[in-house]
Amino acid sequence: MTTEATPTTTSLAPTGRQVWTRARGIALAVVLLLAAAVAMAAVRSTARHGELDPRSADPYGSRAVAQLLAERGVSTRVVTTLGAARAAAGPDTTLLVAVPDLLTRRQQTDLHAATASAGGRTVLVAAGSWSVERLAPGVTADPATSSADALTPQCTLPEARRAGTADTGGIRYTTTHLDADSCYPSQRLATLVRIPAASGGGDTVVLGAPDILYNDRLDEQGNASLALQLLGSRPHLVWYLPSLSDTAATETGERKDFLDLLPSGWLWATLQLAIAAALAAVWRARRFGPLVPERLPVAIRASETAEGRARLYRKANARDRAAAALRAATRARLAPLVGVPVSQAHSPEALLPALSAHLAGDGQTLHSLLFGPPPGDDAALIALTDQLDALEREVRRS
């Protein structure tokens, strides 16, 4: 009694160690990227805590300006909602908008409508192209910022001439107002613009950089003089710090989408990472070139090749393909023996008449043998093999 050994199967799935070896480079890059993002956020949050807040004594706060104004009789009040900012607009009030780009389009339009004829002064700090064209119509922000921080006035505005050189370098502006004061130019574009109101005696001041309001920059150049003159022309100063939680944004039904809230630097960094990833994929991708013939390192006997292919056919139950291969090989060997070109060996109209002329058998039997249907089981396949072998021997003897 013989027992058949059960064949063992080898799993082709990668092991956990292989997966880790392949993915550890990508995982390390992701961890480093996240760590860099957290570090940058921590440094930014620490250094910019209370930025432009008149209650903050941090380097980027503005408490020093508020205290100097208080000594000169100017009261400072902080508001964080659009409604409070609109209600505070008046002829004896200076309204400072700290971050105009945080406002939505509808909020910018409403704020401009409230301040246009109020008779007071509106100061826009570092207003970009998102906000300046609605808060100060006729003023356009240039995409390129100033390359220098300290600039000279070069205008007739009394406040600028008395202050002299100041750190106003930042966003640059152009204006269509003929009566506007364009000061502190950088490459012929102003970084401080004052536009008189059409009625009411008020005006709007667009300041390209917030540096003159920072605690740690107030004692440099003519920053303190310029800041006190711009913000102290009225007895009351309303300091508007726009907030993302401002209910007016919800009431107007307008919100910025996610991409608008992201800093432009992060968007460019994401684009650069995507391009780098694409280039790395092209670099590491497999390239298919032309086929190159190579000599086998060892000689393999034809019998071993035939046995290996037979095992594959048997494992797949491919009796039809095995029978087709046997018949095709037999026809290719019989054709030269009966005077038929090899190119026509698989044509019944050319091969069968030539075989019938050499044999005494029935042509119908030859057709079924050489071009018939595939065998139904292994026994029929073995029988077909014997019949083809017998036919070939008979033709060779004839």
SULURTA-V391099 format. One record per pair of residues at least 4 apart in sequence whose C-alpha atoms are under 6 Angstrom apart, sorted by the first residue. I is the first residue (numbers start at 0). J is the second residue. D is the distance in whole Angstrom. If there is no record, write none. Layout:
I/J/D  I/J/D
This chain:
13/17/6  19/23/6  23/27/6  39/43/6  40/44/6  42/46/6  43/47/6  44/48/6  47/59/6  49/55/6  49/60/5  50/59/5  50/60/5  51/60/5  51/61/5  52/60/5  52/61/5  53/61/4  53/62/4  53/65/6  54/62/5  55/60/5  55/62/5  56/60/6  56/62/5  58/214/5  58/215/5  59/213/5  60/213/6  60/214/6  61/212/6  61/213/5  61/214/5  63/214/6  68/73/5  69/73/5  69/74/6  73/234/5  73/235/5  74/235/5  74/236/6  75/236/5  75/237/6  76/237/5  76/238/6  77/237/6  77/238/5  77/239/6  78/239/5  79/239/6  79/240/5  79/241/5  79/242/6  80/245/5  85/113/6  88/114/6  89/117/5  89/118/6  89/119/5  90/117/6  90/118/4  90/119/4  91/119/6  91/233/5  92/119/5  92/233/5  92/235/5  92/236/6  93/119/6  93/120/5  93/121/6  93/236/5  94/121/5  94/237/5  95/121/6  95/122/5  95/238/5  95/239/6  96/123/5  96/239/5  97/124/5  97/240/5  99/126/6  100/129/6  100/130/5  102/106/6  107/134/6  111/115/6  111/134/5  116/199/6  118/199/4  118/200/5  118/201/4  119/201/5  120/201/5  120/202/5  120/203/6  121/203/5  122/203/6  122/204/5  122/205/6  123/205/5  123/206/6  124/206/5  124/209/6  125/206/6  125/207/4  125/208/5  126/130/6  126/131/5  127/131/6  127/140/6  128/140/5  131/135/5  132/136/5  132/138/6  137/174/5  137/175/5  138/173/6  138/174/4  139/172/6  139/173/5  140/171/6  140/172/5  141/171/5  141/172/6  144/169/5  144/170/5  144/171/6  145/168/5  145/169/5  145/185/6  147/168/6  148/166/5  148/168/4  149/165/5  149/166/4  150/164/5  150/165/6  150/183/5  151/164/4  151/183/5  152/159/6  152/182/5  152/183/4  153/182/6  154/182/5  158/228/6  159/163/6  162/221/5  162/224/5  162/225/5  163/221/6  164/220/6  164/221/6  165/220/5  165/221/5  165/222/5  167/208/5  169/207/5  169/208/5  170/207/4  171/188/6  171/189/5  171/190/5  172/188/6  172/189/5  179/193/6  179/194/5  180/192/6  180/193/5  181/189/5  181/192/5  182/189/5  182/191/5  183/189/6  183/190/6  184/188/5  184/189/4  184/190/6  190/207/5  191/205/6  191/206/5  191/207/6  192/204/6  192/205/5  193/203/6  193/204/4  194/202/6  194/203/5  195/202/4  196/201/5  196/202/5  211/217/6  211/222/5  213/217/6  217/222/5  217/223/5  227/231/5  255/259/6  280/284/6  312/316/6  312/317/5  318/322/6  319/373/5  323/327/6  326/369/6  330/344/6  331/344/6  334/339/5  334/341/6  334/344/5  335/339/6  337/353/6  344/350/6  347/351/5  366/370/5  367/371/4  374/379/5  374/380/5
